[in-house]
Every structure is written in C-alpha cells, then in structure tokens.
C-alpha cells in the first residue's frame, strides 16, 4: 500500500513541509530540509504520557536507519493533558537520560487547536488523513520530497514501522 501511495504522490514535491521553519530544542532555526535525508519520521512527543516509553523505540529506529537516510524528529507538545510541562532544557535532559535520545528534538510546539504551529498545520494538511492530531506520539512518515506517505496513531509502536521505512529507503 505504501508503495502505491508513494508512486501516486512522487510527482508532487511538497516543499512546504520540508522548508517550514521551526526552532530546535537548543533554539536554532531549522526545517526538515536542514537534515538531508531520504525519509523523515516526525513525532509529537511527551514526557509524562503512557506512550512516553516509545521514545526508546524511536531511538532504536533512528539508530537502525540513520545511516541509510532516515531522520527522526521529535516535537514536544503539552497539548494533551499537560503531559509535557517541562521547559526545553528539561525535556532534552529527560529524553537523553531516560531513553538515550540522540535524534533531533524541537522546541515545545502546539500540534492542535487555535495555537497549532505552522509546521503542524502544513503537515496535517498534506497528510491523507487531515483530522486533528488526537494524542501524543502520532507519527508522520515523509519522503525526501516532503510527501506525507503515512500517518500512524499513537498506539502504533515504532517497531511496527520497519517495513514502511524500508520501502522509502
């Protein structure tokens, strides 16, 4: 299925998703295109959620595929039950110390509602499922051309993404 979606959409590059700026957790301005890759996995993360353990799986996916061209980017958000109350430095330390996270993290962003970040507005708009993000740890798999080829619910653990990631790499 992913191959079919990829083939249908591969003629339509989406630079909006690739070039929309965001701040890293260290305060630098970046975009996905700042991280040369064959594919991107964008995830809205939280530090105090029942799904927070997925940070371990995301790090394993990142380590497994980063040399093949995958970049995982974690966007901390406090939109769901206040489950990321920390400031950026605390979030970075939490992710590193508890889950060994080395993949890029951004500043804390809103991923839903009236204050939704420009990046997530564009990401959701360009997804085949344009419904609002329902909870922490929703995942978006994006091609190097900025095409959102798959969106995964929070309950889908990172280890279940291997086949789709392999198809893009």
C-alpha positions as CSV (number, residue, x, y, z in Angstrom):
1,X,0.0,0.0,0.0
2,X,2.8,2.5,0.9
3,X,4.4,1.8,-2.5
4,X,1.2,2.7,-4.3
5,X,0.7,5.9,-2.3
6,X,4.4,6.8,-2.8
7,X,4.1,6.2,-6.6
8,X,1.0,8.2,-6.9
9,X,2.4,11.2,-5.0
10,X,6.0,11.0,-6.0
11,X,5.4,13.5,-8.8
12,X,4.2,16.1,-6.4
13,X,7.0,17.5,-4.3
14,X,5.8,19.4,-1.2
15,X,8.4,21.9,-0.3
16,X,6.1,23.4,2.3
17,X,6.6,20.5,4.7
18,X,10.4,20.5,4.0
19,X,11.1,24.2,4.3
20,X,8.7,25.4,7.0
21,X,10.9,26.7,9.8
22,X,10.8,25.5,13.5
23,X,13.1,26.0,16.4
24,X,15.3,23.2,17.7
25,X,15.3,22.4,21.4
26,X,18.5,24.4,21.6
27,X,16.8,27.5,20.0
28,X,18.3,27.2,16.5
29,X,16.0,27.8,13.5
30,X,15.8,24.8,11.2
31,X,13.5,23.0,8.8
32,X,13.3,19.3,7.8
33,X,15.4,20.2,4.7
34,X,18.2,21.2,7.2
35,X,18.5,17.5,7.8
36,X,19.4,15.8,4.5
37,X,17.6,12.5,4.4
38,X,15.8,10.0,2.2
39,X,12.9,9.9,4.7
40,X,11.7,11.7,7.8
41,X,9.7,10.4,10.8
42,X,8.0,13.3,12.6
43,X,6.5,12.6,16.0
44,X,4.8,14.8,18.6
45,X,6.3,13.6,21.8
46,X,5.5,14.0,25.5
47,X,7.5,13.3,28.7
48,X,4.7,12.2,31.1
49,X,2.4,10.1,28.8
50,X,1.5,6.5,28.8
51,X,3.2,6.3,25.4
52,X,6.5,8.0,26.6
53,X,8.2,4.7,26.5
54,X,8.0,4.9,22.7
55,X,11.0,7.3,22.9
56,X,13.1,4.1,23.3
57,X,11.6,2.6,20.2
58,X,12.1,5.8,18.3
59,X,15.7,6.0,19.2
60,X,16.2,2.4,18.1
61,X,14.6,3.1,14.8
62,X,16.8,6.2,14.4
63,X,20.0,4.3,15.2
64,X,19.0,1.5,12.9
65,X,18.2,3.6,9.9
66,X,20.0,7.0,10.2
67,X,23.0,5.8,8.1
68,X,20.5,4.7,5.5
69,X,18.9,8.1,5.3
70,X,16.2,8.3,8.0
71,X,15.9,11.3,10.3
72,X,13.5,11.1,13.3
73,X,12.4,14.5,14.6
74,X,10.6,14.8,18.0
75,X,8.3,17.7,18.6
76,X,7.5,18.1,22.3
77,X,3.9,19.2,22.9
78,X,1.9,20.0,26.1
79,X,-1.4,19.9,24.3
80,X,-2.8,16.6,25.7
81,X,-3.4,16.6,29.4
82,X,-0.4,18.9,30.2
83,X,1.9,15.8,29.8
84,X,5.0,17.9,28.9
85,X,5.1,20.6,31.5
86,X,8.9,21.0,31.4
87,X,10.9,23.7,29.6
88,X,13.1,22.7,26.7
89,X,16.3,22.1,28.6
90,X,14.4,19.8,31.0
91,X,12.8,18.0,28.1
92,X,16.1,17.4,26.4
93,X,17.7,16.1,29.6
94,X,14.7,13.8,30.3
95,X,14.8,12.3,26.8
96,X,18.6,11.8,26.9
97,X,18.9,10.5,30.4
98,X,15.9,8.2,30.4
99,X,15.8,7.0,26.8
100,X,19.2,7.8,25.3
101,X,17.6,10.0,22.7
102,X,20.1,11.3,20.1
103,X,17.6,12.2,17.3
104,X,16.7,15.8,16.8
105,X,14.2,17.5,19.2
106,X,12.5,20.8,18.6
107,X,11.3,23.4,21.0
108,X,7.9,22.8,22.5
109,X,5.1,23.3,20.0
110,X,1.3,23.2,19.9
111,X,0.1,20.5,17.5
112,X,-3.6,21.2,17.7
113,X,-6.2,23.8,18.2
114,X,-6.1,27.6,17.7
115,X,-2.3,27.8,18.6
116,X,-1.2,25.0,16.3
117,X,2.2,25.6,14.8
118,X,2.6,26.5,11.2
119,X,4.7,23.3,10.6
120,X,2.0,21.0,12.0
121,X,-0.8,22.9,10.1
122,X,1.1,22.2,6.9
123,X,2.0,18.6,7.9
124,X,-1.6,17.7,8.7
125,X,-3.0,19.5,5.6
126,X,-0.7,17.5,3.4
127,X,-1.5,14.1,5.1
128,X,-4.1,11.8,3.6
129,X,-5.8,12.0,7.0
130,X,-6.3,15.7,7.7
131,X,-8.1,15.2,11.0
132,X,-6.5,16.9,14.0
133,X,-3.9,15.1,16.0
134,X,-5.7,13.0,18.6
135,X,-2.9,12.4,21.2
136,X,0.8,12.3,21.9
137,X,3.1,10.2,19.8
138,X,1.3,10.4,16.4
139,X,3.8,9.7,13.7
140,X,4.2,11.0,10.2
141,X,6.4,9.3,7.6
142,X,7.6,11.8,5.0
143,X,9.6,11.3,1.8
144,X,12.7,13.4,0.9
145,X,10.3,15.4,-1.4
146,X,8.1,16.3,1.5
147,X,5.3,14.0,0.7
148,X,3.5,12.6,3.8
149,X,3.1,9.0,2.8
150,X,1.8,7.6,6.1
151,X,0.3,8.7,9.4
152,X,0.3,6.4,12.4
153,X,-1.9,6.6,15.5
154,X,-0.2,6.9,18.9
155,X,-0.8,3.2,19.7
156,X,1.3,2.1,16.8
157,X,4.7,1.4,18.3
158,X,7.8,2.5,16.4
159,X,9.0,-1.1,15.9
160,X,5.9,-1.6,13.6
161,X,7.2,1.0,11.2
162,X,10.2,-1.0,9.9
163,X,8.5,-2.3,6.7
164,X,7.3,1.2,5.7
165,X,10.6,2.8,6.4
166,X,12.5,0.2,4.4
167,X,10.2,0.9,1.4
168,X,11.2,4.6,1.5
169,X,14.9,3.9,2.0
